[in-house]
Amino acid sequence: MIAFIRGQFVYKTPAIVHVEAGGVGYELLISLNTYSQIQHLDNGVLHTHLHIREDAHVLYGFAEVAEKELFLQLTSVSGVGAATARMMLSSMKPDELTTAIAQEDTRQLERIKGIGKKSAERIVLELKDKMKRIKTDNDNIPAHKSNRLEQDALNALIALGIAKNAAEMAVQRVLKAEPALTAVEDIIKKALKTL
């Protein structure tokens, strides 16, 4: 898995960037949000997600980890593919999108090209609790860091063979009981005890 690419931006459009790193040119699909952050830069770091399809391996790039995590959350929703998630992140800033989902503002989501009423309702239904947690996390921990802790703990539990739904519920129980936890290891240990 490619976690990030650091290199020179040799070609940029609002939808695609070519990054040269170690003599290799990588083509990454990006959102308008990412483009707005890198358009004046000659080099930098893009966090990546490799999306493997039957007919292609597509690399997506993100200027911020929080945007990448939101992209992964969106693509976890049934019926929302990578192209739709990228369109959503191009239409709204990540914090605006998070707020719209947390506040169950389906009309705002329906304004995005490719998102109909049913898709908007499904996105809200499946993600509203996660987005509300991001918005109401402990003030001492930035929302993106807390979300990162939760995601890291969840990924570790899944890697240990725990079913995704059970792992999500265990991590949520731990964070609800002890929102001040800041170490992934502690969250994992406590989550394992609740299973």
Backbone bond lengths (Angstrom), bond angles and torsions (degrees), N, CA, C in turn:
res aa  C-N    CA-C-N  psi(-1)  N-CA   C-N-CA  omega(-1)  CA-C   N-CA-C  phi
1 M - - - 1.461 - - 1.521 108.92 -
2 I 1.299 116.63 138.41 1.467 122.23 177.80 1.525 107.23 -97.54
3 A 1.334 117.39 114.00 1.467 121.32 -176.60 1.520 112.06 -83.67
4 F 1.340 117.25 -38.84 1.454 120.95 178.29 1.519 109.21 -158.72
5 I 1.319 115.48 162.83 1.467 121.56 175.85 1.517 107.62 -130.61
6 R 1.335 115.44 127.50 1.453 121.44 176.07 1.524 106.78 -111.53
7 G 1.313 116.84 126.39 1.458 118.52 179.85 1.509 112.35 179.15
8 Q 1.324 114.21 -163.67 1.461 121.63 -177.40 1.531 109.72 -93.50
9 F 1.334 115.16 133.79 1.462 120.09 176.74 1.531 107.35 -84.13
10 V 1.330 116.49 101.50 1.469 119.76 -175.31 1.525 112.60 -90.82
11 Y 1.328 117.05 -17.72 1.468 121.33 179.43 1.516 107.77 -152.37
12 K 1.330 116.61 131.33 1.473 120.45 -178.47 1.513 110.51 -137.73
13 T 1.310 116.31 134.29 1.464 123.25 167.34 1.521 105.14 -133.38
14 P 1.324 118.41 171.74 1.471 119.26 177.72 1.531 114.16 -64.36
15 A 1.334 117.77 -10.28 1.461 120.22 -178.01 1.532 113.71 -118.59
16 I 1.343 117.29 -23.00 1.468 121.11 -173.78 1.520 109.94 -137.80
17 V 1.333 115.51 145.26 1.462 120.41 171.81 1.526 107.41 -135.70
18 H 1.336 115.31 140.03 1.458 120.75 172.72 1.525 107.06 -105.00
19 V 1.324 115.97 126.20 1.458 121.62 -179.33 1.524 108.29 -116.12
20 E 1.335 115.77 125.10 1.456 119.84 175.00 1.519 108.43 -94.72
21 A 1.331 115.62 120.70 1.469 121.35 -179.89 1.524 107.88 -137.07
22 G 1.308 116.86 118.26 1.456 120.68 179.15 1.505 113.56 62.66
23 G 1.315 117.21 33.77 1.450 120.83 178.90 1.522 114.64 81.32
24 V 1.329 117.46 2.38 1.466 121.96 179.29 1.521 108.58 -112.66
25 G 1.316 117.01 135.63 1.462 121.07 177.27 1.519 110.53 -97.94
26 Y 1.319 116.58 122.36 1.465 122.35 179.41 1.520 109.17 -106.36
27 E 1.330 116.46 134.69 1.461 120.40 174.71 1.522 107.88 -100.33
28 L 1.329 115.99 123.10 1.455 121.52 -179.81 1.517 109.83 -119.87
29 L 1.320 116.35 136.34 1.457 121.08 172.16 1.522 106.77 -85.55
30 I 1.318 116.29 134.65 1.464 120.53 -176.25 1.527 110.59 -129.99
31 S 1.326 115.36 165.08 1.470 121.39 174.65 1.525 108.53 -92.81
32 L 1.318 116.22 166.59 1.468 120.34 175.41 1.523 111.04 -62.80
33 N 1.320 116.16 -31.79 1.465 120.67 178.10 1.529 110.53 -60.52
34 T 1.333 116.25 -47.16 1.463 120.17 178.31 1.525 110.52 -65.77
35 Y 1.332 116.49 -42.44 1.463 119.85 -179.92 1.532 111.26 -58.31
36 S 1.336 116.17 -41.46 1.469 119.41 -179.32 1.526 111.79 -63.02
37 Q 1.336 116.96 -26.75 1.461 120.60 -179.71 1.520 113.54 -86.13
38 I 1.342 117.40 -23.01 1.475 119.30 -177.04 1.523 113.63 -112.15
39 Q 1.329 118.41 -3.29 1.462 119.89 -171.36 1.525 114.02 -59.58
40 H 1.318 118.17 -27.87 1.467 120.71 -178.96 1.527 112.58 -101.56
41 L 1.331 116.94 5.49 1.468 120.64 -178.63 1.528 110.88 -97.74
42 D 1.322 116.08 146.43 1.463 120.85 175.86 1.525 111.74 -92.94
43 N 1.342 116.50 -24.00 1.456 120.26 177.71 1.521 108.85 -154.22
44 G 1.316 115.89 167.35 1.456 120.28 -179.58 1.508 111.74 166.65
45 V 1.327 115.24 -163.89 1.467 122.36 -178.20 1.523 108.64 -117.69
46 L 1.320 115.88 134.80 1.455 121.00 171.83 1.527 108.08 -122.01
47 H 1.332 116.21 128.07 1.459 121.92 174.78 1.524 106.03 -76.46
48 T 1.322 117.08 140.50 1.458 119.56 -170.69 1.524 113.90 -125.26
49 H 1.309 113.57 158.55 1.466 122.23 171.25 1.521 106.83 -137.20
50 L 1.331 116.46 124.01 1.457 121.68 177.79 1.517 108.37 -92.33
51 H 1.321 115.69 114.84 1.463 121.99 -178.85 1.523 107.41 -101.63
52 I 1.320 116.24 115.77 1.460 120.58 -176.85 1.517 109.55 -101.43
53 R 1.339 113.79 120.00 1.468 120.95 176.74 1.525 108.04 -112.56
54 E 1.298 115.24 171.92 1.456 120.23 179.16 1.527 111.24 -62.12
55 D 1.333 116.50 -35.64 1.463 120.51 -174.53 1.534 114.42 -106.33
56 A 1.330 118.32 -1.99 1.467 119.14 -177.28 1.524 111.94 -166.50
57 H 1.325 115.54 155.85 1.462 123.11 169.11 1.520 105.69 -109.52
58 V 1.320 117.33 116.71 1.462 121.85 -174.73 1.522 108.86 -114.67
59 L 1.323 116.12 130.23 1.455 121.64 -179.91 1.527 108.82 -103.06
60 Y 1.334 116.38 123.93 1.460 122.21 178.35 1.526 108.03 -104.20
61 G 1.330 116.42 140.86 1.456 121.11 -179.76 1.518 112.05 -119.08
62 F 1.335 115.58 145.75 1.462 122.03 -177.43 1.519 109.76 -137.89
63 A 1.321 116.31 135.63 1.466 120.95 179.88 1.526 111.14 -70.12
64 E 1.332 117.33 -27.71 1.467 121.24 -177.27 1.520 110.46 -130.94
65 V 1.326 116.21 148.18 1.460 121.90 178.06 1.529 110.07 -61.57
66 A 1.336 117.21 -37.69 1.467 120.73 -178.54 1.523 111.29 -60.70
67 E 1.342 116.87 -38.32 1.464 119.64 178.80 1.525 110.24 -67.88
68 K 1.324 116.85 -40.40 1.467 120.54 177.93 1.523 110.39 -61.17
69 E 1.338 116.91 -44.84 1.459 120.52 -179.59 1.526 111.53 -63.62
70 L 1.335 117.01 -38.68 1.456 120.20 177.79 1.526 110.13 -65.93
71 F 1.333 117.09 -39.98 1.464 122.43 175.97 1.533 109.80 -56.95
72 L 1.320 117.15 -46.29 1.469 121.37 -179.58 1.528 111.42 -65.87
73 Q 1.336 116.49 -37.24 1.470 120.03 176.23 1.527 110.12 -63.26
74 L 1.328 115.85 -45.56 1.470 120.08 -178.64 1.520 111.40 -62.72
75 T 1.337 116.95 -42.80 1.473 119.24 -178.33 1.526 112.18 -72.23
76 S 1.334 117.57 -12.49 1.462 120.09 176.43 1.533 111.28 -77.61
77 V 1.336 116.27 -14.29 1.462 120.88 179.87 1.528 109.40 -78.41
78 S 1.306 116.09 131.44 1.465 121.32 179.60 1.528 110.24 -56.47
79 G 1.318 116.27 127.60 1.459 121.24 178.24 1.521 114.91 89.84
80 V 1.342 117.60 -4.09 1.467 120.62 178.06 1.527 107.98 -107.54
81 G 1.325 115.16 109.98 1.456 120.16 179.70 1.514 111.21 -91.01
82 A 1.320 115.00 178.86 1.461 121.23 -178.57 1.528 111.42 -62.12
83 A 1.327 117.29 -40.41 1.468 120.43 -179.40 1.532 110.86 -64.42
84 T 1.328 116.59 -40.20 1.468 120.78 179.08 1.524 110.47 -67.53
85 A 1.332 117.00 -42.09 1.470 120.63 179.11 1.526 110.16 -62.24
86 R 1.335 116.89 -40.85 1.470 120.45 178.83 1.524 110.21 -65.44
87 M 1.332 117.00 -38.52 1.466 121.27 177.28 1.531 109.97 -62.62
88 M 1.319 116.45 -41.20 1.464 120.36 179.76 1.526 110.78 -63.57
89 L 1.349 116.74 -42.16 1.459 121.19 179.98 1.525 112.09 -73.16
90 S 1.329 116.58 -18.31 1.463 120.44 175.05 1.524 111.15 -84.01
91 S 1.328 115.86 -26.94 1.467 120.97 -177.30 1.520 113.22 -85.13
92 M 1.328 116.12 -30.38 1.462 120.89 -178.25 1.522 109.17 -137.68
93 K 1.338 116.46 150.09 1.462 120.33 174.69 1.526 108.05 -68.55
94 P 1.342 117.53 151.36 1.464 119.28 -178.65 1.527 114.34 -53.57
95 D 1.348 118.04 -40.86 1.467 118.81 -179.42 1.526 111.62 -69.58
96 E 1.337 117.35 -33.14 1.468 120.64 176.58 1.531 110.33 -67.74
97 L 1.309 115.97 -40.36 1.460 121.28 179.49 1.525 110.70 -65.70
98 T 1.324 115.88 -43.84 1.465 121.43 177.83 1.531 110.41 -59.94
99 T 1.334 116.28 -43.96 1.467 121.10 -179.83 1.529 110.81 -64.98
100 A 1.334 117.10 -44.01 1.470 120.79 -179.60 1.527 110.81 -60.28
101 I 1.323 116.46 -42.20 1.471 120.09 179.79 1.530 110.37 -69.23
102 A 1.329 117.02 -44.96 1.474 121.21 -179.20 1.522 111.35 -61.78
103 Q 1.349 116.55 -36.16 1.465 120.92 -179.18 1.528 112.80 -89.57
104 E 1.339 115.28 6.58 1.469 121.96 178.35 1.527 111.88 56.61
105 D 1.318 115.92 39.17 1.466 122.32 -179.31 1.533 110.02 -88.32
106 T 1.331 115.54 77.24 1.466 119.81 -177.03 1.532 112.20 -65.66
107 R 1.323 117.52 -29.58 1.478 119.98 179.47 1.524 110.80 -62.89
108 Q 1.322 115.87 -40.36 1.469 120.14 177.72 1.532 110.12 -61.81
109 L 1.319 117.06 -41.91 1.464 121.46 -179.92 1.531 111.40 -68.20
110 E 1.331 116.83 -35.89 1.460 120.91 -179.60 1.532 112.82 -65.65
111 R 1.329 117.51 -18.84 1.465 121.01 177.98 1.523 112.09 -72.54
112 I 1.327 116.45 -14.48 1.465 121.75 179.95 1.520 109.11 -79.80
113 K 1.323 115.42 133.32 1.473 120.56 -179.51 1.525 109.70 -58.56
114 G 1.336 115.52 129.82 1.460 120.73 178.46 1.516 114.75 91.50
115 I 1.331 117.43 -4.93 1.470 120.69 179.18 1.524 108.73 -108.94
116 G 1.308 115.26 112.63 1.459 120.81 176.86 1.516 110.57 -94.80
117 K 1.316 115.08 -176.73 1.464 120.94 -177.57 1.535 111.73 -59.65
118 K 1.339 116.74 -46.74 1.468 119.61 -177.73 1.523 111.63 -66.23
119 S 1.327 116.52 -40.38 1.474 119.88 178.69 1.521 110.30 -63.67
120 A 1.331 116.46 -44.21 1.467 120.81 179.79 1.527 110.56 -60.58
121 E 1.325 116.41 -43.77 1.466 120.33 179.92 1.527 111.37 -65.01
122 R 1.335 116.54 -39.08 1.464 120.35 179.69 1.534 110.80 -66.54
123 I 1.342 116.48 -41.83 1.470 120.99 178.50 1.526 110.11 -60.64
124 V 1.326 115.99 -46.49 1.466 120.53 179.61 1.529 110.37 -62.83
125 L 1.317 116.37 -46.25 1.468 120.99 -178.37 1.528 111.51 -59.10
126 E 1.342 116.76 -44.53 1.459 120.47 -174.54 1.530 114.02 -82.61
127 L 1.349 117.83 -24.32 1.463 119.32 -173.40 1.533 115.70 -116.55
128 K 1.322 117.92 -9.53 1.481 118.71 -172.38 1.524 113.07 -57.92
129 D 1.331 117.70 -41.12 1.470 119.80 -178.57 1.525 111.10 -65.37
130 K 1.331 116.35 -40.94 1.473 120.19 178.73 1.524 110.41 -64.60
131 M 1.334 117.02 -41.36 1.464 120.72 -178.87 1.529 111.13 -70.03
132 K 1.345 116.71 -35.67 1.471 120.00 177.95 1.518 110.27 -65.04
133 R 1.344 116.39 -38.77 1.465 120.14 177.73 1.521 110.72 -63.21
134 I 1.308 116.57 -39.83 1.472 119.82 178.71 1.523 109.20 -61.59
135 K 1.331 116.59 -42.06 1.465 121.26 -177.16 1.533 113.04 -72.51
136 T 1.338 117.58 -27.39 1.465 119.13 -173.54 1.523 113.37 -111.74
137 D 1.323 117.26 15.14 1.459 120.25 -179.57 1.515 111.29 -63.88
138 N 1.301 114.96 163.64 1.461 123.33 178.10 1.527 110.35 -46.67
139 D 1.323 117.03 131.51 1.471 121.41 -176.52 1.519 112.93 -62.79
140 N 1.329 117.56 -24.45 1.460 120.39 -179.61 1.525 112.11 -75.26
141 I 1.332 117.09 -16.87 1.456 120.82 -178.28 1.517 107.86 -113.98
142 P 1.330 118.92 120.25 1.459 119.57 176.51 1.526 109.69 -56.55
143 A 1.329 116.90 144.81 1.468 121.12 -175.99 1.518 111.56 -55.67
144 H 1.348 116.88 -42.24 1.461 118.05 -177.43 1.523 111.79 -66.02
145 K 1.346 117.49 -31.26 1.465 120.21 178.77 1.519 109.95 -71.39
146 S 1.331 116.79 -43.07 1.453 120.81 179.20 1.521 110.01 -63.13
147 N 1.334 116.37 -42.97 1.454 121.14 178.38 1.522 109.47 -61.91
148 R 1.321 116.14 -38.07 1.467 121.80 178.94 1.524 109.94 -64.43
149 L 1.333 117.48 -43.91 1.465 121.42 177.70 1.522 110.77 -58.94
150 E 1.326 115.19 -46.43 1.461 120.26 -179.53 1.521 110.55 -62.04
151 Q 1.336 116.51 -44.79 1.466 121.08 -178.66 1.525 111.07 -65.62
152 D 1.335 117.32 -41.86 1.463 120.86 178.75 1.534 111.00 -62.82
153 A 1.328 116.09 -43.52 1.465 120.24 178.87 1.528 110.33 -63.85
154 L 1.319 116.61 -43.13 1.464 121.68 179.39 1.532 110.52 -61.75
155 N 1.338 116.57 -46.31 1.466 120.67 179.61 1.527 111.44 -60.67
156 A 1.328 116.34 -40.12 1.465 120.38 179.98 1.528 110.93 -65.24
157 L 1.322 116.53 -42.43 1.469 119.96 179.93 1.528 110.91 -64.99
158 I 1.321 116.55 -40.71 1.464 120.44 178.49 1.530 109.55 -64.32
159 A 1.342 116.56 -40.93 1.466 120.88 178.33 1.529 111.27 -63.09
160 L 1.336 116.44 -27.23 1.463 120.76 177.86 1.528 112.05 -80.92
161 G 1.338 116.72 -1.98 1.452 120.52 176.92 1.516 115.47 98.47
162 I 1.326 117.11 8.13 1.465 121.30 177.84 1.534 108.35 -79.39
163 A 1.317 117.23 137.58 1.467 121.02 177.68 1.526 109.81 -61.02
164 K 1.325 117.10 143.57 1.470 121.66 -174.39 1.531 112.10 -56.33
165 N 1.331 117.54 -47.20 1.473 120.19 -177.95 1.528 111.31 -62.29
166 A 1.334 116.16 -43.28 1.471 120.10 179.76 1.530 110.01 -65.61
167 A 1.335 116.63 -40.67 1.466 121.13 179.85 1.526 110.64 -63.91
168 E 1.345 116.56 -44.11 1.477 120.77 179.33 1.520 110.80 -60.05
169 M 1.331 116.43 -45.49 1.464 120.14 -178.75 1.528 110.88 -64.44
170 A 1.335 116.96 -40.38 1.460 120.70 -179.42 1.527 111.14 -64.99
171 V 1.330 116.90 -45.02 1.471 121.20 179.83 1.529 109.86 -64.11
172 Q 1.336 116.94 -41.93 1.464 120.76 179.68 1.528 111.16 -63.11
173 R 1.340 116.67 -40.84 1.476 120.18 178.67 1.525 110.63 -61.39
174 V 1.341 115.77 -44.31 1.468 120.08 -178.48 1.524 110.35 -64.21
175 L 1.329 117.44 -46.74 1.468 120.75 -177.36 1.525 112.18 -68.86
176 K 1.323 116.61 -30.17 1.462 119.60 177.37 1.528 110.06 -70.86
177 A 1.338 115.82 -40.35 1.464 120.49 -179.41 1.524 111.85 -73.29
178 E 1.342 116.47 -35.82 1.464 120.47 -177.34 1.531 110.30 -135.17
179 P 1.337 118.05 74.61 1.466 121.04 -176.24 1.525 114.38 -65.49
180 A 1.321 117.89 -13.43 1.471 120.36 -177.89 1.530 112.84 -85.09
181 L 1.330 118.12 -3.66 1.468 120.33 179.84 1.525 110.33 -60.86
182 T 1.324 116.62 134.01 1.469 120.04 -179.45 1.517 112.68 -126.00
183 A 1.325 118.37 0.50 1.467 121.39 179.31 1.530 109.49 -109.28
184 V 1.316 115.95 126.00 1.467 121.38 -179.87 1.530 110.42 -57.87
185 E 1.325 116.18 -40.62 1.468 120.51 -178.25 1.527 111.36 -58.40
186 D 1.344 116.23 -42.23 1.466 120.44 -179.81 1.527 111.08 -64.79
187 I 1.342 115.68 -41.77 1.467 119.92 179.38 1.523 109.83 -62.50
188 I 1.335 116.85 -43.85 1.466 121.46 -179.42 1.523 110.93 -62.80
189 K 1.326 116.95 -47.76 1.459 121.42 -179.53 1.521 111.40 -59.22
190 K 1.326 116.36 -47.29 1.466 120.39 -178.32 1.533 110.65 -67.82
191 A 1.347 116.53 -36.93 1.470 120.20 178.65 1.531 110.16 -64.98
192 L 1.322 117.38 -40.51 1.464 120.73 178.80 1.528 111.68 -62.14
193 K 1.332 116.00 -33.93 1.472 120.00 179.40 1.529 111.55 -69.80
194 T 1.344 117.05 -25.66 1.468 119.02 -178.82 1.532 112.60 -84.75
195 L 1.316 115.88 -12.03 1.488 119.15 -177.83 1.515 111.80 -81.56
